[in-house]
Amino acid sequence: MLEKKQKYSIFSIIKNSFSYHQNWQKAWRNPEPKKNYDVIIVGAGGHGLASAFYLASIHGIKNIAVIEKGWLGGGNTGRNTTIIRSNYLWDESATIYEYSLKLWENLSNELNFNVMFSQRGVLTIAHSEHELKEMSRRVHAIRLNGIDSEILNPEQIKKFVPIIDVDQNLRYPVMGGFLQKRGGTARHDAVAWGYARAADSYGVDIIQNCELYEIIHKNNKITGVVTSKGKINTKKLGVVVAGHSSVVADKVGIKLPIQSRPLQALVSEPIKPILDTVIMSNAVHMYISQSDKGEMVLGAGVDKYNSYGQKGSFPVTQHMIASAVELFPILSRLRMLRHWGGIVDTCPDASPIISKTEIEGLYFNCGWGTGGFKATPGSGHVFADLIAKDKPNSISKPFSIERFEKGKLIDEHGAAGVAH
Ligand SMILES: Cc1cc2nc3c(=O)[nH]c(=O)nc-3n(C[C@H](O)[C@H](O)[C@H](O)COP(=O)(O)OP(=O)(O)OC[C@H]3O[C@@H](n4cnc5c(N)ncnc54)[C@H](O)[C@@H]3O)c2cc1C
């Protein structure tokens, strides 16, 4: 529940529309930084905003700032293709993603903001006998963790996705697939806005256009930060900057095992509803869904080279479109409307880092790579817990940075094949 409810009556909506919304209550304030905060979160993406919200709403810490170098939600949170699922292979991953999925199921209610969470299902298609066998092994492992997952045969797939061609003589015949019915999509901007509004209602200062320049620490303890808006004191600093995590860690001499690469997405012109689920194909190497506006949303894998340019290279764009047409020839005359990229932060085992560091009061939440949107509520929950108690809980513990020293990797490279 929000502490301060924002209510609009029908009369106030009409009144405000005539006054061009001049007196419309802002969804969040635009404060200048104070001198001191109990906790500063760097990065106003979904994970950073969720962390601040749960620190305030669950742990009762009210003197919090979220500093953001651009605008809130302008990083990967506002750039992703919004696929949500929890059907991961390893127990550690299944636990955190399922924890998150359960939070998604009540998120609009909790934030009093419609995040348009739609459990339309996520279906991964197999195009060879080998892929199908590999899938059934995965489905058994997923079900052992109590997560819904089922194998569909080509006839069931045709019924579920009428526009798909299940002719077995195609170059990539549809031989079966596995479905998570509780998976789906949510509106990414709304997730950032909902968390921002809810955090602000608890008094969290969200400070946009405020870049972190330096991290100040004394006797191995965090004492503050230097930002584009001046120096701010704090004893606890949570860094949640996705693709820029290694850049920020480098400021205090910490080397994170992260590669930052562009990941691209495309949307087409809006068309009438043709697809009401999410389709992934690892062999054809693409995934596709239809947004509520009618646009076809397409994506594929990461660019081959590390970069901080948020656009990506042309061959990857070309490959995405070719793959979409391979799977759905009816899309061949569709015009593409927009194309963009984000910088994803990938660990060697394709699992995230949620961790304390060797500097007291400095915490990192990163390495979500190509698939962190789905984890937004769960990641915020466990990161807030870590910062508040200075101790990982059973969900976040396996994702501590020490796993790279101890060799306790959580290898999720096969989690999707096409990125998510
Ligand atoms: C094209 C694309 C498609 C994707 N599709 C999916 C998908 O379908 N499903 C899924 O689960 N995941 C997907 N992802 C991954 C997902 O978007 C991310 O894992 C997730 O959004 C990360 O959220 P975040 O809050 O950690 O990062 P971000 O939203 O990137 O937020 C980090 C913020 O930190 C800020 N920042 C950086 N440096 C500084 C600094 N020095 N000072 C202050 N602020 C700073 C940035 O400006 C940014 O706003 C996709 C990603 C991309 C790019």
The ligand as a MOL file (V3000), in Angstrom:
LIG
                    3D

  0  0  0     0  0            999 V3000
M  V30 BEGIN CTAB
M  V30 COUNTS 53 58 0 0 0
M  V30 BEGIN ATOM
M  V30 1 C 17.0530 -4.5160 -26.0720 0
M  V30 2 C 16.9130 -5.1670 -24.7300 0
M  V30 3 C 15.9590 -6.1380 -24.5480 0
M  V30 4 C 15.8140 -6.7470 -23.2970 0
M  V30 5 N 14.7850 -7.6080 -23.1260 0
M  V30 6 C 14.5380 -8.1600 -21.8960 0
M  V30 7 C 13.4130 -8.9840 -21.7150 0
M  V30 8 O 12.6190 -9.2120 -22.6290 0
M  V30 9 N 13.2280 -9.5260 -20.4820 0
M  V30 10 C 14.0860 -9.2990 -19.4550 0
M  V30 11 O 13.8880 -9.8560 -18.3800 0
M  V30 12 N 15.1570 -8.4750 -19.5950 0
M  V30 13 C 15.4020 -7.8870 -20.7900 0
M  V30 14 N 16.4760 -7.0360 -20.9760 0
M  V30 15 C 17.3890 -6.7870 -19.8460 0
M  V30 16 C 16.7970 -5.7730 -18.8850 0
M  V30 17 O 16.3780 -4.6290 -19.5950 0
M  V30 18 C 17.8170 -5.3540 -17.8240 0
M  V30 19 O 18.4390 -6.4720 -17.2420 0
M  V30 20 C 17.1450 -4.5490 -16.7060 0
M  V30 21 O 16.2390 -3.6170 -17.2280 0
M  V30 22 C 18.2000 -3.8530 -15.8840 0
M  V30 23 O 17.5560 -2.9200 -15.0430 0
M  V30 24 P 18.4190 -1.9570 -14.1490 0
M  V30 25 O 17.4870 -1.1550 -13.3530 0
M  V30 26 O 19.4590 -2.7460 -13.4360 0
M  V30 27 O 19.2500 -1.0860 -15.2050 0
M  V30 28 P 18.9030 0.2320 -16.0200 0
M  V30 29 O 17.4710 0.3480 -16.3330 0
M  V30 30 O 19.8560 0.2710 -17.1800 0
M  V30 31 O 19.2460 1.3780 -14.9860 0
M  V30 32 C 20.5730 1.7480 -14.6670 0
M  V30 33 C 20.6090 3.2550 -14.5860 0
M  V30 34 O 21.8690 3.6600 -14.0750 0
M  V30 35 C 22.1670 4.9200 -14.6290 0
M  V30 36 N 23.5980 5.2080 -14.4730 0
M  V30 37 C 24.6460 4.6020 -15.1040 0
M  V30 38 N 25.8180 5.1480 -14.6900 0
M  V30 39 C 25.4870 6.1120 -13.7750 0
M  V30 40 C 26.2580 7.0370 -13.0150 0
M  V30 41 N 27.5920 7.1030 -13.0960 0
M  V30 42 N 25.5960 7.9130 -12.2040 0
M  V30 43 C 24.2260 7.8820 -12.1060 0
M  V30 44 N 23.4630 7.0210 -12.8170 0
M  V30 45 C 24.0780 6.1430 -13.6400 0
M  V30 46 C 21.7260 4.7580 -16.0810 0
M  V30 47 O 21.5140 6.0260 -16.7150 0
M  V30 48 C 20.4510 3.9360 -15.9380 0
M  V30 49 O 19.2820 4.7260 -15.9420 0
M  V30 50 C 16.6750 -6.4060 -22.2130 0
M  V30 51 C 17.6470 -5.4160 -22.3960 0
M  V30 52 C 17.7560 -4.7800 -23.6380 0
M  V30 53 C 18.7890 -3.7210 -23.8150 0
M  V30 END ATOM
M  V30 BEGIN BOND
M  V30 1 1 1 2
M  V30 2 1 2 3
M  V30 3 2 2 52
M  V30 4 2 3 4
M  V30 5 1 4 5
M  V30 6 1 4 50
M  V30 7 2 5 6
M  V30 8 1 6 7
M  V30 9 1 6 13
M  V30 10 2 7 8
M  V30 11 1 7 9
M  V30 12 1 9 10
M  V30 13 2 10 11
M  V30 14 1 10 12
M  V30 15 2 12 13
M  V30 16 1 13 14
M  V30 17 1 14 15
M  V30 18 1 14 50
M  V30 19 1 15 16
M  V30 20 1 16 17
M  V30 21 1 16 18
M  V30 22 1 18 19
M  V30 23 1 18 20
M  V30 24 1 20 21
M  V30 25 1 20 22
M  V30 26 1 22 23
M  V30 27 1 23 24
M  V30 28 2 24 25
M  V30 29 1 24 26
M  V30 30 1 24 27
M  V30 31 1 27 28
M  V30 32 2 28 29
M  V30 33 1 28 30
M  V30 34 1 28 31
M  V30 35 1 31 32
M  V30 36 1 32 33
M  V30 37 1 33 34
M  V30 38 1 33 48
M  V30 39 1 34 35
M  V30 40 1 35 36
M  V30 41 1 35 46
M  V30 42 1 36 37
M  V30 43 1 36 45
M  V30 44 2 37 38
M  V30 45 1 38 39
M  V30 46 1 39 40
M  V30 47 2 39 45
M  V30 48 1 40 41
M  V30 49 2 40 42
M  V30 50 1 42 43
M  V30 51 2 43 44
M  V30 52 1 44 45
M  V30 53 1 46 47
M  V30 54 1 46 48
M  V30 55 1 48 49
M  V30 56 2 50 51
M  V30 57 1 51 52
M  V30 58 1 52 53
M  V30 END BOND
M  V30 END CTAB
M  END
